[in-house]
Amino acid sequence: MREKILVVEREAFFEPGFFEGFLLFDKCFKYLSIIENYAYSAERTEVETNINLKQLISYSIINSSEDIFVYQRVSGNEKRLRDLWSIGIGGHIRSRDGGSPLKAVEKGTLREFREELGFLPVNIRLLGLLNLEEREVDRVHLGLVYACEAKPPVRGGEFLPLKEILQLNLENWSKYLLNSLRELKII
């Protein structure tokens, strides 16, 4: 069976206004409402490069005291991200995650934690939305960015101070979010 994921049409999503970058939670309500009302299921293979659609991606940042969880992408379906370092745990929201689109995002976020790390997060909260347009891989994805806490050790990666993470070969989303969250004094 082919994987079905949640998508939203680009034109509908940007109806309240186009944005590029990170949009904090308190400015996201119109966009979240559009996701809730207009997101639908589509076969992943058919939408992977369709720039008229935004694929919904859960992207969770885990911190522990002053450190942030980081891992290197060595496998996975997204070949465009292989070998890059990431601060985000997550992935596509599947139709079978269930419920309304925003409920599916919530359930999909928790599913990703169970699958990738083997535990459920503590104090998880939605930080905002991430939309980047510079690269092909960015143009077809929309990040729902979460933050949560965990204590080391966490399988599959390590906790590092921000200064060390900034020296790694980071994927675009991680780079952008680290800079945005530093400017906003969130990290």
C-alpha positions in Angstrom: 0.0 0.0 0.0 1.3 3.4 -0.9 1.9 6.0 1.8 -0.7 8.7 2.0 0.4 12.0 3.6 -1.3 15.3 4.5 -0.9 18.2 2.1 -2.4 21.6 1.7 -2.6 23.6 -1.5 0.0 26.4 -1.6 -2.5 28.9 -2.9 -5.0 28.2 -0.1 -2.3 28.1 2.6 -0.9 31.5 1.7 -4.4 33.2 1.4 -3.7 35.3 4.6 -0.4 36.3 3.1 2.8 34.8 2.0 5.6 34.4 4.5 9.0 32.9 4.3 10.9 31.9 7.4 9.8 31.0 10.9 6.4 32.3 12.1 5.9 32.2 15.9 2.8 30.4 17.3 0.9 33.6 18.2 1.0 34.7 14.6 0.0 31.3 13.1 -3.7 31.0 13.9 -5.0 31.9 10.4 -2.6 29.4 8.8 -3.4 26.7 11.3 -7.1 27.2 10.6 -6.4 26.8 6.9 -4.5 23.5 7.6 -7.5 22.3 9.7 -10.0 23.1 7.0 -8.1 22.5 3.8 -5.5 19.8 4.3 -6.1 16.5 2.6 -4.5 13.1 1.9 -2.4 12.4 -1.1 -0.1 9.7 -2.2 3.4 10.7 -1.2 5.0 9.5 -4.5 2.6 11.7 -6.5 3.2 14.9 -4.5 6.9 14.7 -3.6 8.0 17.3 -6.2 4.7 19.2 -6.7 5.3 22.8 -5.9 1.6 23.6 -5.9 1.3 21.6 -2.6 2.9 21.9 0.8 3.5 18.6 2.5 3.0 18.9 6.3 6.0 18.0 8.3 6.3 17.6 12.1 9.7 19.0 13.2 10.5 18.7 17.0 13.4 20.2 18.7 14.5 18.5 21.9 16.5 20.3 24.6 18.0 19.3 27.9 19.2 22.2 30.1 21.5 24.2 27.8 22.0 21.5 25.2 20.0 20.5 22.0 19.6 17.1 20.6 21.3 16.6 17.2 21.7 13.6 14.9 23.0 12.9 11.4 20.6 11.7 8.7 22.2 8.6 7.4 19.2 6.9 5.9 15.5 7.6 5.2 13.3 8.3 2.2 14.4 11.9 1.8 17.7 11.5 -0.2 18.1 15.3 -0.4 18.8 15.4 3.3 21.2 12.4 3.7 24.5 13.0 5.6 23.3 16.3 6.9 22.9 17.0 10.6 19.5 17.9 12.1 18.0 19.2 15.3 14.5 18.2 14.2 12.8 14.9 15.0 9.8 14.2 12.8 8.5 13.6 9.3 5.5 13.5 7.1 2.1 13.5 8.7 0.3 10.3 7.5 -3.4 10.2 6.8 -3.6 7.1 9.0 -2.3 9.2 12.0 -6.1 10.0 12.2 -8.6 12.6 13.2 -8.8 16.1 11.9 -5.7 17.5 10.2 -4.4 19.2 13.3 -5.2 16.2 15.4 -3.3 14.1 12.8 -0.3 16.4 13.2 -0.3 16.0 16.9 -0.6 12.2 16.7 2.0 12.1 13.9 4.4 14.0 16.0 4.1 11.5 18.9 4.3 8.6 16.4 7.6 10.0 15.1 9.0 10.1 18.6 8.0 6.5 19.3 9.5 5.3 16.0 12.7 7.3 15.9 13.6 7.6 19.6 11.5 5.1 21.5 9.9 7.4 23.9 7.2 10.1 24.2 8.3 13.7 24.8 7.7 15.8 27.9 6.3 19.4 27.8 5.8 19.4 24.1 4.5 22.6 22.6 4.0 24.1 19.1 6.5 26.9 18.6 5.3 27.9 15.1 5.5 27.3 11.4 8.5 27.1 9.1 8.3 27.8 5.4 11.5 28.1 3.3 11.6 28.5 -0.5 15.3 28.6 -1.4 15.8 24.9 -2.2 13.6 22.4 -4.1 13.2 20.2 -1.0 12.0 23.3 1.0 9.5 24.5 -1.5 7.3 21.4 -1.2 7.4 21.1 2.6 5.8 23.1 5.5 7.2 22.6 9.0 5.1 22.5 12.2 7.8 23.2 14.7 7.6 21.8 18.2 9.8 22.0 21.2 10.1 19.6 24.1 12.4 18.4 26.8 14.2 15.1 27.4 17.1 13.9 29.5 20.1 12.2 28.0 20.8 9.6 26.8 18.5 9.6 23.8 19.1 6.9 21.2 20.2 7.9 17.7 22.0 11.2 18.5 23.5 13.3 21.1 23.0 16.5 23.1 25.4 19.3 22.2 25.8 22.9 23.1 24.6 25.4 20.5 28.1 26.5 19.8 29.1 23.0 18.7 26.0 22.4 16.7 26.6 25.5 14.6 29.9 24.0 13.5 28.1 20.9 11.9 27.0 20.5 8.3 23.4 21.2 9.1 20.3 20.8 6.9 18.7 24.0 5.9 15.7 23.9 8.3 18.0 23.3 11.3 20.3 26.2 10.3 17.4 28.5 9.8 15.6 27.6 13.0 18.7 27.8 15.1 19.3 31.4 13.9 15.7 32.4 14.2 15.3 30.9 17.7 18.5 32.6 18.8 17.3 36.0 17.5 14.0 35.5 19.3 15.9 34.5 22.5 14.1 31.2 22.6 17.4 29.3 22.8 
